[in-house]
Amino acid sequence: MSQPEPPARLAVPRESKLVRGLNLLNCFGPDDDVLRLSQLAARAQVPLPTAHRLVQELELCGMLERVGGHLRLGRSLALLATRAQGHLHTLLDDSLPLLTRLHDATGLAVVLSARYGSQTLPIGHLSRLGGTTVVSYAPPDSMINSTLVAGALRRHDRGVVTPEVISHGEVTGVSAAISPPGTAIRAAVTLIGRGDRDAVAAAVPHVYAVAQGLSGQLADAAVVPLPPSPPPPDPCPDTPSMLFRGISLLNSVRAGETRVSLSELANRTGLPKSTAHRLISVLIDYQFLQEGGAGVMFGPRVFALSAQVPSRRLLRATALPWQRSLCEQSAGISCLLVPNAPVMDPLTRVYFGGPMVSAFDRSVTGAVGRLCTAAARATVRTADPNGPFAMLSECPEYASPPPSVVASEHGYAVATASGGLTALAVPVLTCGGIPDAVLTLVSQAPGLDTLRTRIRAARNAAADISRSCANIPTETAAGLAH
């Protein structure tokens, strides 16, 4: 999804605290990794003391983070967006075998996008880096992809089946609609190349064949329902201002929910219906929520701002070289996951050609996902015994069926499954010792000595990722690719 322009500050008789807080968040543009408090106050046109008070509350809610003398968008924004797209990860995982074959056959970047309310979201991006294939979950959108997908869906609605090749500057692409019969899924597969229109044009039959194959395959693929989220912690229970109440309404939209009624949101937050209605109207006006049928869902600004959260981009960029190294050494698959109770959100999956990847099909992708999740949940519970995953581990209704063996000790976890697949997981810790992410590696059952070597390599990688993400200066952070 292309980055929409921040909505204009609305003319209201009296700006509430929620309105001013949302204006502060909207002050961050696509090129603004960090801003000073004085810059925020000037852009939002509020007095400096008022901006200071609003920023303190946004920090408590995790919407902003302080880095030295600067402020940046916080992890909670990224978690909101991944929570909204969590139910779409099943579609990506089910589609990966065909998408991988398309990527291998053409050598071009492949993007899978799906409709969410009034917008189309990229849910997966496949690219080649050296000898490894990189799958990015919930990647930032590009102008060429959004144009191609919109055109493909329009042509599909008109009954036109032939994909159209479109160029934008040096970038050329083609997209085909995916519409499984008997489902509400509206998606598209896009192939993008740089500087080689002929190669993209030659791949049109492949793109169309993959889209048709996915339309048939996904017709019987059930979207896995996500377990209910535990209530978010209340960072300021004694002073629930309008800003905090508005953010609590955003937090009450659970993973996998495409629509939720206003009365249900009021019940979850304990707010009077009239108050919840007024706050939700403001969130809709500022595009943090959008109306969807009989309820509301996350809006375009949540996805636009989440794509700008520096900590997530730094985490992806810093972990990727280590994931590639682990895969090349083991001929396995490495997944980078972020704890977002009650689920583990995938950020990046990297794999290297080998026997396991050559047999890549839906059963393998499902087994890899289950193993990674089981090992990651175990290592998060060990690293943060008082965190939300420790609570969820005691509730069988939250957990997916576990693999046959899960062992966790000394800062790592190992999970095994029938067929010889073994997953190891190590936490990427913050300065406070809380897992910010989990680095996993899945490979064919290694010998004990080999497993010990891989555990040491993974722990060294996780420690280096933690140090790098904690110590990257703001000047370097601003130069990293989105």
N, C-alpha and C positions, 0 to 999 in steps of 0.2 A: 504494500500500500504506500502510495506516494505521501510525502509529508505534507499534510494540509496546513494552510496558513492559520495561525492562531486566530480565533474569532475576535472580532472587534469588541472592545470593552462596551458592555451594554449600558445604555442610558437608563438608570433607575432612579427613582426619587431619593432613595437612601440606600447606600451600599452597605449590605450586611457584612459581618465578619467572614462568612462563607464566600461571598463575592470577592472580597479583597484577597482572601487566601488563594482562590482559584486564579485571580489575576496575577499573583506572584508566581504561581507555577507556569502560567502561560508566558511569563517573561523570558523563559528559556527558549531560544530559537534553535534550529537544527545545528548551528555552529557554536553554540554556547555550552561547553562542557561545565564550566564553572563561572560564577558571578560573585561579585562582592555584594555585601548587604546594601551599600550605598547605590550600586547599580540597580539592584532589584527595586529599591524604594523609588528611584528616579523613573524607571520604566513603568512601574505600577502607579505612579503619581500619588503616593501616600507618604506621610511624614516618616522620617527615619525611626522615631520611637515606635510608631505603629507597625512599621515593617519588622522591627526587631521582635515585637510581641508575637506577630503572626508567624515569623520564621521559627520562633521557639516552639510553637504548637505544631507546626508542620514537621519539625525535627522529631518531636515526641511521637508523631504518627508515622514516622518513617518516610514521609513524602519528600523531605529534604535531608541532606547529609552535610556535615561541616568537614571540610578538608583544609586544615590550616586556617588562613584568613578568608577562605572562599566557601561558597555554598554550591552544591550540585544536587541534581534530582536523585531521590533516594530509591533504595531497593524495593520499597513497598509498591511503587508505581510499576516496576517491572513484574512483580509478583501478581498484580492485578491483571495485567495483560496476559501472562501465561496461564493464569487461572481461567480467563475467558476462553482461551484457545485449547485448554487441556483436553476437551472432548474430541478435538480435531486431530490430536496426536495418533489416535487409533487409525484414522484414515491414512495418515502419512506412513505409519508402520506397515499397514496392509498394502500400500502402494509401492513401498520401497523396492521390492524385487523387480517390478517392471520398470520403475524409474531408473534403477541402477543399470539395467540392460540398455535402456535408451541412452543413458549417459556414456556407457562403455562403447556403444556402437558409434556414437557421433563425436565424442570427445568434447561436447559443448555443455554449458551450464544448463541444468534442468531445475525448474521451479514448479512446485505444486501449490495452487491457491484455492481457497474455498470461500464461499459467501458466509458472512456473519452479519445479520441484520441488513443495514443499508449499504454495507461496504464489502469489499473483497480483500481477504487477508492472505498474504503468503505464509504458508504453514511449513514449507520445507524447501531447501535450496541445496542442490548437489553440484559440487565442483571438484576438479582434479587439482591436487597439489603434489607435485613430484610423483611418487608411486602410490600415493594414498588418495582415497576418495573421501571427501568431507561432506557430511550432511548437517546443515545448520537448521535447527528447529526455530520456528517463529522469527525468520530473518527480517531485517528491514526491507521495505519494498523499494522499487525503482520505478521511474516514470515509464520506461519501456515495458516493464511487466504489467503495470496497472493498465496501460493502453491496450496491450495485447489481450489480456484477460477480458476486459470490458468488450472488446470487439468480438472475441470468440463466443462469449455468452449471448451477445446480440445476434450474431449469425445463427447460433443454435436455435434461438427463439424464433427466428424467421425460417427455419428449416434448411439453412445452408450448411452443408457438411464440410466443404473444402476449406481447410485452414488458409489464412492469408499471411504472407510474409510482409513484415513492416520494418522499416529502418528508422532509427532516430540518431542522427549524427553518425558515429562510427559503429553503433550497436545495431544489430539486426536480430529479429526474433520471429517466432511463429508460435501460435497457441491454439489448442483445440479443447473444446468443452467436454466435461465429464458429467453425465447426468444419468446415474443408475436408475433404472425403472423401479417404481414402487417405493422410492425414498425421497426425502426432501433435500438430498445432497445436490448442491450446484457448485461445481469445481472446474478447474482447468489445469492442463499441463502445458508448460511453456518451455521452449528451447531458445536459448539466447547465445549469440556469438558476437565476437568483436572483430570487425574488419573483414569478414568473409561471408558475404551474402550468398554466394554460390553454395557453400557448405550447408547453410541453413535451408536454402531452397531444396537442396537434394535430400534433406532429412524430413521434409513435409510428410511423406508417406509413413515414416516411422512414428512421427508425433501423432498422426491420426490413428494409426494402429494401436498405439499405447493408450490413447484416450478411449478408444472403443473397448479395448481389453479391460481397462479399469472400470468402465461403465458396467460391464458384465460382472466383473469380479466383486465390485463393491455393492452390487445389488443384494448379495446375501451376506455382507459383512456388517455385523451388528456393531454400532458404536458402543463401546464399553461404558456403562454408567459409572460415574465417579462417586466414591463415598462422600457422605456429607462432611463439610468442613467443621472443625471445632470452632467455637466462638473466638474471635480475635481478642488478644489481651487489651484491656482498657488502659491506655497510657495516662489518661488524666481523669480519673473517675470523679474527682471532687469538683471539677470545673468544666462540665460538658458544654462548651461554647457552641455556637451555631456552626463554626468551622469544624470542630471535632464531630458534631452530630452529622454533618454532611459527609465527612470522610467515613464515619461509621456506617452510613448507608451504602457507600461504595464497597466497604469491606464485607458487608453482609450478603453481597451477591456471591454465591458459592461456585466452586469449580464445576464446570460442565453445565451450568444453568444458562440456557439461551434466552429465557424470559422469566421474569418473576413479577408478581403483582405488587402494586403499591401497598396494599394492606398487609401482605406477607413481609415486606421490608419493614413496615412499621412494627409488626409483631416481633421481628427478630431484634430490632434495635431498642424496643421498649418506648418508642416515641409515640406521642399522640398522632392519630392519622392526619389531622390538619397540619401539624408541624412537619410531618414526613412529606406530605404533599407539596408544601411550599418549598422545602429544601430540594426535593426531587425535581421540581420545576426549574430551579436555578441550575442544578446539575445537567438537566436536559438543555437549557439555554446555552450553557457553556460547553456542550458536547462531551461531557464526561459520562453521561448516560444518553441513551436514545430509546425512543418508543419502538416497541416491537410486538405487534399483535395485541395480545391481552395483557402485556406487562412492559417492563423495561429491561434493557441490557446495556452492557458497556458501550460507550460512544467512541467516536474517532479520536478525541483528544487523549484518551487513556492509551490508545495504541501508538499515537504519534509521540507522546512524551515518554512512554516506556522504551521506545526505540532509541531515545537519546540518553538513557540512564548510563552514565560512564562506567559504573562498577561492573555491569554485565558485559559491556563491550571489552573492557580490560580483561575480564575473566576469560572470555572466549579467545581473545588474541594471545594471552599469556599461556593458556593451557594447550593451544593447538600444536605448537612444536613438540611438546612433551607427548601428547596423544599420538602424533605421527611416529615419534621415536619408539614408543611402546608397541605400536602396531607393527612396525617394520621388524622389530626384534622377535615378535611372537607370532606374526602372521594372523593376528586376531583382530578384535573389534574393541575400540575404546569409546566409552560414553562419558560425557560430562553432565552431571545431574545437579539440580538445585533443590534443596528441601523447601517444600511449600505445602505444609501439612494440610490435608492428609495424603498428598501425593508427592512424588519426586518428578520435577519438571525436567525433561531433557533439554540441554542447550546445544550440544554438538555430539555427533557420532562420527567416528573416523574408522575406516577399515582399509586393510592392505590385502592384496590378492593372495589367496591361499586356498587350501582344500575347503575350509569352512565357508569362505566367501563365494567360492565357485559353486557351492550347493545352496546359494542364497535363495530361499523361498519364504513363503508366509510363515511356515512352521519354525524356520530358523530365526526370523526376525522376532516372532513372538517369544521364543525361548530366550533369546538374547535380552529382550526387554524385561522379562520376568526375573531372570538371573541378576541383571544389573540392579533392578529395583530392590530385590530381596537383600542383596549384599549391601546396597547403599543404605537402606533403612536400618540394617543391623549396625553398620558403622556409625550412623548418626545417633542411634540410641546409646551406643557405647561412649561416644565423644560428648554427648549432651544428655546425661541420664535424667535430667529434670525438664527436658524440652518436650514439645508436643508429640514427637514420635515415640517417646517413652510412654506417654499416656495412651497413644493409639495402639501400641504393641499389646496392651492388655485388653483391647476391645476386638474380639474376633470379627465383628461386622465390618471393621475398617480394613482389615488385611486381605490381600489377594492370596490365593492358594500358594503356599510357600514351596520352594524347591525341596528336594529330598534332604539336603544337608545345608545348614547355615552355621558357620563357626565365626566367632568374633572375639578378638583379643589384641592387645598391644597396638591399638590404633589402626587396625585393619579388620576386614571381614572377608570370608571366603564362602561362596555358595556353589554347590555342584548340582547337576541334574543328570538324569539318565541320558545316555548317548555320548557321554564324555565331555560335555561342556562344563567349564569351570570359570567362575567370575570372582575376581578379587576387587575390593573397594577400599579406598583410603580417603579420609576427609581432608578437604582444603579448609583450614581453620582461619578464622579472623583473629585479630589481635587479642580478643577476649576469650579465645579458645572455643568459640562456637562454630560449628560447621557452616561455612558459607556455600560450599559446593562439595560434591563427591566425585572423585576420579575413579572410573572403573575400567577393567580390562577383562574381556571374555576370550578364552582360547580353548583349544582341545586339551583335554586333561593332561597337564604336564606332570613330570616326575617331581618328587618332593624337593630335590635340589633346585630344579628349574623354577618351581613355584616360589621357593624362598628368594631366588635371585630376582624374580619379577616383583615380588612384594617389596623388596628393598628399592628397586628401581621406581616403582609406583610411589612409595613413600617419599623418596628423594624428589620426585617430580611434584608431588603435592606440596611439600615444604617450600620448594622454589616458587611455585605458583603463589602460595600464600605471601611469601616475602615480596615478590614482585608486585602483586596487587596492592600491598600495604605501602610500598615505598616509591611507586612511580610518581614523579613530580607532576604538578598540574600542567606544566608546559608540554611534557611528553604525552600526557593523557589527551590533551587537546589535539594532538597530531595523529591519533590513532583513527583508523578507518571505522566508520559506523557499521 
